[in-house]
Amino acid sequence: TAMVLGEKYMLDEGIKSLYRDNGISHILAISGLHISMIGAAVYYILRKLKLGLYVSTVLSLGFVYSYGVLTNFSVSTNRAVVMYIIFLGANLAGKTFDLLSALSLSAFIILLQNPMSLFDAGFLLSFGAVFGIALIFPCLNRLHEAKNFPVSGLYASAGAQIFTLPVVLYYFFQIPLYSV
Protein backbone atom coordinates (compact mmCIF):
# COMPACT_ATOMS: atom_id res chain seq x y z
CA THR A 1 0.00 0.00 0.00
CA ALA A 2 2.91 2.35 0.64
CA MET A 3 4.32 2.02 -2.89
CA VAL A 4 0.98 2.00 -4.73
CA LEU A 5 -1.18 4.34 -2.65
CA GLY A 6 1.40 6.30 -0.67
CA GLU A 7 -0.12 5.04 2.60
CA LYS A 8 2.84 4.67 4.95
CA TYR A 9 0.86 4.31 8.18
CA MET A 10 1.01 0.48 8.05
CA LEU A 11 4.81 0.43 7.73
CA ASP A 12 6.72 -0.48 10.85
CA GLU A 13 8.57 2.52 12.29
CA GLY A 14 11.87 0.63 11.96
CA ILE A 15 11.27 0.02 8.24
CA LYS A 16 10.36 3.67 7.70
CA SER A 17 13.54 4.81 9.41
CA LEU A 18 15.61 2.38 7.31
CA TYR A 19 14.15 3.89 4.13
CA ARG A 20 14.75 7.40 5.47
CA ASP A 21 18.29 6.74 6.81
CA ASN A 22 19.39 5.15 3.55
CA GLY A 23 17.99 8.00 1.47
CA ILE A 24 15.52 5.88 -0.47
CA SER A 25 12.23 7.00 1.08
CA HIS A 26 11.39 8.65 -2.26
CA ILE A 27 10.56 5.13 -3.47
CA LEU A 28 7.48 5.30 -1.25
CA ALA A 29 6.28 8.65 -2.60
CA ILE A 30 3.64 8.70 -5.31
CA SER A 31 5.32 10.68 -8.07
CA GLY A 32 5.57 11.32 -11.77
CA LEU A 33 6.72 7.78 -12.42
CA HIS A 34 3.53 6.34 -10.93
CA ILE A 35 1.26 8.86 -12.61
CA SER A 36 2.87 8.59 -16.04
CA MET A 37 2.99 4.78 -15.97
CA ILE A 38 -0.62 4.43 -14.89
CA GLY A 39 -1.87 7.18 -17.17
CA ALA A 40 0.10 5.94 -20.17
CA ALA A 41 -1.05 2.36 -19.61
CA VAL A 42 -4.72 3.38 -19.43
CA TYR A 43 -4.36 5.70 -22.43
CA TYR A 44 -2.53 3.05 -24.49
CA ILE A 45 -5.13 0.37 -23.71
CA LEU A 46 -7.99 2.72 -24.59
CA ARG A 47 -6.30 3.71 -27.87
CA LYS A 48 -5.76 0.01 -28.70
CA LEU A 49 -9.48 -0.52 -28.09
CA LYS A 50 -10.01 2.13 -30.80
CA LEU A 51 -12.02 4.46 -28.57
CA GLY A 52 -10.68 7.53 -30.32
CA LEU A 53 -8.34 10.28 -29.25
CA TYR A 54 -10.86 12.40 -27.36
CA VAL A 55 -12.52 9.55 -25.42
CA SER A 56 -9.16 7.93 -24.59
CA THR A 57 -7.80 11.25 -23.37
CA VAL A 58 -10.81 12.10 -21.21
CA LEU A 59 -11.01 8.62 -19.66
CA SER A 60 -7.26 8.52 -19.03
CA LEU A 61 -7.35 11.97 -17.42
CA GLY A 62 -10.30 10.91 -15.27
CA PHE A 63 -8.46 7.79 -14.18
CA VAL A 64 -5.26 9.70 -13.33
CA TYR A 65 -7.20 12.38 -11.45
CA SER A 66 -9.05 9.67 -9.50
CA TYR A 67 -5.71 8.05 -8.64
CA GLY A 68 -4.51 11.44 -7.40
CA VAL A 69 -7.60 11.72 -5.17
CA LEU A 70 -7.05 8.16 -3.94
CA THR A 71 -3.46 8.98 -2.95
CA ASN A 72 -4.44 12.27 -1.23
CA PHE A 73 -2.71 14.55 -3.75
CA SER A 74 0.70 14.96 -2.15
CA VAL A 75 2.82 17.71 -3.68
CA SER A 76 4.61 15.30 -6.02
CA THR A 77 1.33 13.65 -7.03
CA ASN A 78 -0.29 17.03 -7.61
CA ARG A 79 2.64 18.12 -9.78
CA ALA A 80 2.58 14.93 -11.79
CA VAL A 81 -1.20 14.98 -12.33
CA VAL A 82 -1.17 18.61 -13.50
CA MET A 83 1.75 17.92 -15.85
CA TYR A 84 0.03 14.80 -17.21
CA ILE A 85 -3.16 16.78 -17.83
CA ILE A 86 -1.13 19.38 -19.73
CA PHE A 87 0.66 16.64 -21.68
CA LEU A 88 -2.55 14.97 -22.85
CA GLY A 89 -4.26 18.33 -23.37
CA ALA A 90 -1.43 19.42 -25.67
CA ASN A 91 -1.69 16.13 -27.53
CA LEU A 92 -5.44 16.56 -27.90
CA ALA A 93 -5.02 20.15 -29.16
CA GLY A 94 -2.28 19.10 -31.59
CA LYS A 95 0.33 21.18 -29.77
CA THR A 96 3.75 20.23 -28.49
CA PHE A 97 4.38 19.62 -24.80
CA ASP A 98 6.87 21.95 -23.13
CA LEU A 99 8.27 20.49 -19.92
CA LEU A 100 9.33 23.77 -18.33
CA SER A 101 6.00 25.46 -19.06
CA ALA A 102 4.08 22.51 -17.62
CA LEU A 103 6.34 22.48 -14.57
CA SER A 104 5.83 26.21 -14.05
CA LEU A 105 2.05 25.98 -14.34
CA SER A 106 2.03 23.06 -11.95
CA ALA A 107 4.09 25.02 -9.39
CA PHE A 108 1.78 28.02 -9.81
CA ILE A 109 -1.33 25.91 -9.15
CA ILE A 110 0.20 24.20 -6.11
CA LEU A 111 1.41 27.50 -4.66
CA LEU A 112 -2.03 29.03 -5.19
CA GLN A 113 -3.49 26.21 -3.12
CA ASN A 114 -0.83 26.47 -0.40
CA PRO A 115 1.90 29.12 -0.64
CA MET A 116 3.79 27.55 2.27
CA SER A 117 4.51 24.51 0.07
CA LEU A 118 7.42 26.52 -1.26
CA PHE A 119 9.28 25.73 1.97
CA ASP A 120 8.35 22.04 2.02
CA ALA A 121 11.12 19.51 1.29
CA GLY A 122 8.73 17.43 -0.84
CA PHE A 123 7.90 20.42 -3.04
CA LEU A 124 11.54 21.39 -3.51
CA LEU A 125 12.65 17.82 -4.17
CA SER A 126 9.84 17.08 -6.62
CA PHE A 127 10.21 20.27 -8.61
CA GLY A 128 14.00 20.30 -8.29
CA ALA A 129 14.27 16.82 -9.77
CA VAL A 130 12.10 17.62 -12.78
CA PHE A 131 13.73 21.04 -13.25
CA GLY A 132 17.15 19.39 -13.14
CA ILE A 133 16.12 16.84 -15.73
CA ALA A 134 14.68 19.57 -17.95
CA LEU A 135 17.87 21.65 -17.80
CA ILE A 136 20.74 19.16 -17.47
CA PHE A 137 19.52 16.39 -19.79
CA PRO A 138 19.58 18.54 -22.97
CA CYS A 139 22.99 19.96 -22.05
CA LEU A 140 24.52 16.52 -21.52
CA ASN A 141 22.83 15.26 -24.66
CA ARG A 142 24.45 18.07 -26.68
CA LEU A 143 27.87 17.19 -25.29
CA HIS A 144 27.48 13.49 -26.01
CA GLU A 145 24.30 12.27 -27.66
CA ALA A 146 22.52 9.53 -25.74
CA LYS A 147 21.95 6.79 -28.28
CA ASN A 148 20.42 4.27 -25.89
CA PHE A 149 18.16 4.13 -22.85
CA PRO A 150 20.82 3.53 -20.15
CA VAL A 151 22.78 6.63 -21.19
CA SER A 152 19.68 8.83 -21.38
CA GLY A 153 18.61 7.46 -17.98
CA LEU A 154 22.01 8.35 -16.59
CA TYR A 155 21.67 11.90 -17.95
CA ALA A 156 18.22 12.29 -16.41
CA SER A 157 19.40 10.89 -13.10
CA ALA A 158 22.41 13.24 -13.08
CA GLY A 159 20.11 16.22 -13.66
CA ALA A 160 17.80 15.19 -10.85
CA GLN A 161 20.70 14.53 -8.46
CA ILE A 162 22.43 17.85 -9.19
CA PHE A 163 19.32 19.90 -8.47
CA THR A 164 18.10 17.94 -5.46
CA LEU A 165 21.46 17.64 -3.70
CA PRO A 166 21.33 21.11 -2.06
CA VAL A 167 17.78 20.43 -0.84
CA VAL A 168 18.78 17.05 0.58
CA LEU A 169 21.75 18.61 2.37
CA TYR A 170 19.67 21.48 3.74
CA TYR A 171 16.79 19.37 5.07
CA PHE A 172 18.52 16.08 5.95
CA PHE A 173 22.14 17.13 6.63
CA GLN A 174 23.65 14.16 4.78
CA ILE A 175 24.21 12.58 1.39
CA PRO A 176 23.03 8.98 1.56
CA LEU A 177 24.98 7.01 -1.05
CA TYR A 178 22.07 4.63 -1.71
CA SER A 179 19.85 7.49 -2.85
CA VAL A 180 21.98 8.04 -5.93
URQUIHU-V609144 format. One record per residue. N is the residue number from 1. RES is the residue in three letters. SS is DSSP state (h for helix, s for strand, l for the rest). PHI is phi in whole degrees, 0 to 359 (* if undefined). Layout:
n;res;ss;phi
N;RES;SS;PHI
N;RES;SS;PHI
This chain:
n;res;ss;phi
1;THR;l;*
2;ALA;h;293
3;MET;h;280
4;VAL;h;263
5;LEU;h;247
6;GLY;l;75
7;GLU;l;272
8;LYS;l;262
9;TYR;l;295
10;MET;l;274
11;LEU;l;287
12;ASP;l;298
13;GLU;h;301
14;GLY;h;295
15;ILE;h;293
16;LYS;h;301
17;SER;h;291
18;LEU;h;296
19;TYR;h;300
20;ARG;h;294
21;ASP;h;295
22;ASN;l;268
23;GLY;l;73
24;ILE;l;240
25;SER;h;293
26;HIS;h;296
27;ILE;h;298
28;LEU;h;274
29;ALA;l;273
30;ILE;l;286
31;SER;l;219
32;GLY;h;301
33;LEU;h;298
34;HIS;h;298
35;ILE;h;298
36;SER;h;292
37;MET;h;293
38;ILE;h;292
39;GLY;h;298
40;ALA;h;294
41;ALA;h;296
42;VAL;h;297
43;TYR;h;299
44;TYR;h;297
45;ILE;h;296
46;LEU;h;295
47;ARG;h;293
48;LYS;h;294
49;LEU;l;280
50;LYS;l;60
51;LEU;l;278
52;GLY;l;95
53;LEU;h;297
54;TYR;h;296
55;VAL;h;296
56;SER;h;298
57;THR;h;294
58;VAL;h;297
59;LEU;h;293
60;SER;h;296
61;LEU;h;297
62;GLY;h;298
63;PHE;h;294
64;VAL;h;294
65;TYR;h;297
66;SER;h;298
67;TYR;h;297
68;GLY;h;299
69;VAL;h;297
70;LEU;h;298
71;THR;l;263
72;ASN;l;67
73;PHE;l;44
74;SER;l;296
75;VAL;h;301
76;SER;h;293
77;THR;h;292
78;ASN;h;301
79;ARG;h;301
80;ALA;h;294
81;VAL;h;294
82;VAL;h;299
83;MET;h;294
84;TYR;h;292
85;ILE;h;298
86;ILE;h;296
87;PHE;h;300
88;LEU;h;289
89;GLY;h;297
90;ALA;h;296
91;ASN;h;298
92;LEU;h;295
93;ALA;h;277
94;GLY;l;76
95;LYS;l;254
96;THR;l;270
97;PHE;l;269
98;ASP;l;249
99;LEU;h;300
100;LEU;h;293
101;SER;h;294
102;ALA;h;295
103;LEU;h;295
104;SER;h;295
105;LEU;h;296
106;SER;h;298
107;ALA;h;297
108;PHE;h;300
109;ILE;h;295
110;ILE;h;296
111;LEU;h;288
112;LEU;h;293
113;GLN;h;291
114;ASN;l;207
115;PRO;h;300
116;MET;h;288
117;SER;h;300
118;LEU;h;302
119;PHE;h;257
120;ASP;l;272
121;ALA;h;300
122;GLY;h;299
123;PHE;h;298
124;LEU;h;295
125;LEU;h;290
126;SER;h;296
127;PHE;h;286
128;GLY;h;297
129;ALA;h;297
130;VAL;h;291
131;PHE;h;297
132;GLY;h;298
133;ILE;h;297
134;ALA;h;295
135;LEU;h;267
136;ILE;h;281
137;PHE;h;306
138;PRO;h;297
139;CYS;h;295
140;LEU;h;295
141;ASN;h;292
142;ARG;h;289
143;LEU;h;292
144;HIS;l;212
145;GLU;l;299
146;ALA;l;280
147;LYS;l;262
148;ASN;l;216
149;PHE;h;296
150;PRO;h;301
151;VAL;h;290
152;SER;h;294
153;GLY;h;295
154;LEU;h;295
155;TYR;h;297
156;ALA;h;296
157;SER;h;297
158;ALA;h;298
159;GLY;h;299
160;ALA;h;295
161;GLN;h;296
162;ILE;h;298
163;PHE;h;276
164;THR;h;265
165;LEU;h;304
166;PRO;h;299
167;VAL;h;293
168;VAL;h;299
169;LEU;h;296
170;TYR;h;294
171;TYR;h;271
172;PHE;h;241
173;PHE;l;60
174;GLN;l;200
175;ILE;l;242
176;PRO;l;290
177;LEU;h;294
178;TYR;h;295
179;SER;h;295
180;VAL;l;295
